[in-house]
Amino acid sequence: MKSKFNILMLGFCFMLNSFKAFAISDPPVPMGPGHPGLPIGGLLPYLIISGVFYGIYELRKKRD
């Protein structure tokens, strides 16, 4: 039951993030050659956090 709740909450968070992505009105202005002006961040914090949690999960699984 707890895992279903976690999956539901994760899906809900991704759904809210997609609304935020579509709400962006104009792309950033390029700063010149070599600087495309594109944001690098995006979902990177979620990827890093999920990687940390997965690493902790794997370490705890090896102990048992």
C-alpha positions in Angstrom: 0.0 0.0 0.0 2.8 2.4 0.9 4.6 1.8 -2.5 1.4 2.6 -4.4 1.1 5.8 -2.5 4.8 6.7 -3.3 4.2 6.0 -7.0 1.1 8.1 -7.0 2.9 11.0 -5.3 5.8 10.7 -7.7 3.4 10.8 -10.7 1.6 13.7 -9.2 4.9 15.7 -8.8 5.9 15.0 -12.4 2.4 16.1 -13.6 2.8 19.4 -11.7 6.2 19.9 -13.2 4.9 19.4 -16.7 2.4 22.2 -16.1 5.2 24.4 -15.1 7.1 23.6 -18.3 4.2 24.5 -20.6 3.7 27.8 -18.7 7.0 29.2 -19.9 6.1 32.0 -22.4 9.2 33.0 -24.3 12.6 31.2 -24.8 15.6 33.0 -23.4 17.5 35.4 -25.7 20.8 34.1 -27.0 23.9 35.9 -25.6 26.1 35.5 -28.6 28.2 32.8 -30.4 28.9 29.8 -28.2 26.2 30.8 -25.7 22.9 29.4 -26.9 21.0 30.8 -23.9 19.2 27.6 -23.2 18.6 26.6 -19.6 20.5 23.6 -18.4 18.7 23.1 -15.1 15.3 21.7 -16.1 14.7 18.4 -14.3 18.3 18.0 -13.3 17.6 18.5 -9.5 15.0 15.7 -9.7 17.4 13.4 -11.4 20.1 14.0 -8.8 17.7 13.6 -5.9 16.3 10.4 -7.4 19.9 9.1 -8.0 20.8 9.7 -4.3 17.6 7.9 -3.1 18.3 5.0 -5.4 21.9 4.8 -4.2 20.7 4.7 -0.6 18.1 2.1 -1.5 20.7 -0.2 -3.1 23.1 0.2 -0.1 20.4 -0.7 2.3 19.3 -3.7 0.2 22.9 -5.0 0.2 23.0 -4.9 4.0 20.0 -7.1 4.4 
